[in-house]
């Protein structure tokens, strides 16, 4: 096993996050397994993970592991309590009420590099070879929209909502092949959201996000 400079390890780790099919909730493999997979020492891996945590790419929970994204604002106990009180359709209702306004703020405040990140996430979701990777890039796209709002409180609330969403037992509502079909409804819907944000069209971004989430809700109800 070789030790590499931090920059090289960061590149390996980021490449891994781009292509790996992570466990539910975005949990990374255990440190020993991940270090062996990347061919680095565990000490060097911990330093790289600490760097990604500072950048908001991963968060760590003692005793449970390392997860993609930032740690939700609420405690685990609070999230678990919310999970027991809610259901998938309630979660979708909360998303429909909240995320369009996040998209509106993103249209007003996104930087050019953040818009480029949105487009990259959108393309990688379209090209995902499996449903799990599609869902990871879909999650990343929605969080990147939150980041582009330039509002840390909105982003924290979005992270908490997503933590509840991941914890709710959804089940598989699809009997499709291993990857999204080429005409998957979200592809065009994502493109409308991203283009509205890129065009600084706040009302259009909010409307596109609302239409997208209502479409997802409709598919959850098996409404075609």
Secondary structure, 3 states (H helix, E strand, C coil): CCCCCHHHHHHHHHHHHHHCCCECCCECCCHHHHHHHHCCCHHHHHHHHHHHHHCCCEEEECCCEEEECCCCCCCHHHHHHHHHHCCHHHHHHHHHHHHHHHHHHHHHHCCHHHHHHHHHHHHHHHHCCCHHHHHHHHHHHHHHHHHHCCCHHHHHHHHHHHHHHHHCCCCCCCCCCCCCCCCCHHHHHHHHHHHHHHCCCHHHHHHHHHHHHHHHHHHHCCCC
